[in-house]
Amino acid sequence: MGKRVAIVGYKQTKHSFDNLVSRERMVYELVKSLYSDIGITKDAIDTFILASNDFTDGRTISEVYIVPRIGAYMKDESKVESDGLNAALYAYMRIQSGLYDTALAIGFSMSGSEFRAPMINSYVMDPAYERPRGLINFHSIAALQARVYMEKYGFKERDLAKLTVKDLKNANNNPYAARREQKPTVDSVLGSRPLYAPLHEAHVSAYADGAAAVVLASEEAAKRITDKPLWITGVGHSMDTYYLGDRDLLRMDSLRSAGEQAYRMAGIKSPKREIDLAELHTNFASEEPVFAEALGLFKEGSGKEVVANGDSNVDGKMPVNPSGGPLGANPINAAGLIRLVDVCAQLNGEAGKNQVKGAKTGLAHGQDGPGAQQNVVFIVRREK
Amino acid sequence: MPGETIKSMVPITFLYRNRVGQALETYIDGLKDKKILGIKCPACDKVYVPPRTVCGCCHKKLDTYVEVEQQGTLENFTVAHVTIEGGEIKDAEPYVIGMIKLKGADSLLSAVVKGVAVDKVKTGIRVKAVWKEETQGSYSDLAYFEPA
C-alpha cells in the first residue's frame, strides 16, 4: 500500500451545447476559480496533468495553448489523450511516486459547439478496417450491447426508457448539466428518433462544451490546504482488446477488472453494501445496468428489478448517476473527471436536490474507446 | 463588455490516408478471389477474421493464414435506422448490421445482413456470404450476408 492521497479541490464548468467562449478561456476561468475556492495559487501545484485530445482540440500537441491558462508555466506538465479520469489517475500516481506533493488534473473539450461528437468517436475506430466500412461505431456498438442485455435478461424497451427518464430528471436538478428536457417520459424517450435499435436519440449522452478539474495532494500537503480532505482509497485501470469481434459486451472484462483492482486496494469486500453511490461514465443510457453489474453494484441481470424498485434512484439502495450522468452533459475528455467531481460534491453534501443522504463512500468511473474499451475506477471516501 | 461571449468561428479541416498493414492487404487480396481469410495464433489456436499480425492475448506474431467457411451464425445484430458519416447522423431505410461467427473463425465479423425482414431478424440464424459479381480487391467485394 502506498501513500495516502487526498482530493483537496474539485470543480466543473456549467456545461452547455454552446458556451460561447474559447476553450482557453473556459479552462482559465475554471482553474482560477478552483484555486481561489481552496485558497491557493498556481505556485502551490507541483505537477499538472491534462486530459484532452489533438483531434478534439483540432491542433497537435494541443496542451501548449492551455499550459499558461492552468498555471503550468515553467512547471512539470503532461497530457493524457483520453478521458479525464485518466488524468486524475496519472496525478495520483505522480504523488504516489514521492516526487510531487500536489497535482492538478483537468479534462475539457468543446464537443457541443466545435465538432460533431460522432465524428471524433469515429476517429477512434480502426482506420484500416472498421472506419472505412462505416458499420461499427460508438452508437452501433452500444446498440449491439443493449440488445444482448435486453434479450438475455428480459429487460424491455420500456425498462430502458424508464431508466433514461431517471437520468434526465436527475440532470434537470443538476445546475451543471447542459441538457434540460421538459418533462421526460417513457413515451417521449421511445418517441425520439430511432438510431440503431433498440437505441433512440433520447438514450444518447449530451455531448457538450465543458471542463472539470481536481487538485490532489499528499497527506502532509492536504493538511496544509484543507480541513476536509476526501481520500482516494482505491484506483483501478484496465484495457480490453481493441477488436469488437473478440469482446464479450456483457461481461465487460476491463471494467470488471478495474473495479476489482479498486475494491481490493480500498479493502471493499461487498461493493453493494460498502459503496453509497456511483457516478458512471455512460455514453448511452443502456450502458448503465451493464456497467453497474460488471462493477458488482447490482446482481447480474437485475436491471428490470432495479428499474421497477427505483434502486438506482437518488433515494434508492444504490444511487447511480444521481447527477444525471453524461446524459446531462458529456464533454469528451472531461466526462469521467466530472464523475469524480460529482462524487466529491456528494460526499461533502453539496449535491442539492440530487443529494444522496449520508453519502460517505463513492465510486467514480471513466471510460474511453469504442464500447468502453478502457476503464478507470476511483473509490473516494470522506473520513468524518 | 466586449468579448463577453464569442460568436465567430473559423473552420478546420484535415485530410488523411491510411496504409493498411500486411494482414489486411492479404485479406483484401483474398476477397478479390472470393475467399475469406483468417489468421491462426500458434499459441491459443484462435482464428481471427479479418486477420491481424499480433495476438493481443498471447503476444505472439501471427503468420499462418487460413481460409474460413463462407457460412456462419448471426450472433448479434442491430437494426439501423441511420448512417453516420463524417459525424453526421442521417436517416436511412432500416437495415441490419450483424455480428457473424463464420465456421472456422473465433472472432465475430461485422457485416450487413439482407434477405430477412428487419422485424423478423433474430440471433442464431445461419447466414452465408454474398459476393459482388465482379470483385476488385476491396472490402465491398464481400457485399453482404443473407440467410443460408
Interface residues (C-beta under 8 A of the other chain):
Chain A: L20 V21 S22 G58 R59 S113 E114 F115 R116 A117 P118 M119 I120 N121 S122 P127 A128 Y129 E130 P132 R133 G134 L135 I136 N137 H139 S140 A143 L144 R147 V148 E151 R193 P194 L195 Y196 A197 L199 T241 Y242 Y243 L244 G245 D246 L249
Chain B: T5 I6 K7 M9 I12 Y16 N18 R19 V20 G21 L24 Y48 V49 P50 R52 G56 C57 N76 F77 T78 V79 A80 H81 V82 T83 I84 E85 G86 G87 E88 I89 D91 I97 M99 S107 L108 L109 S110 A111 V112 T123 Y139
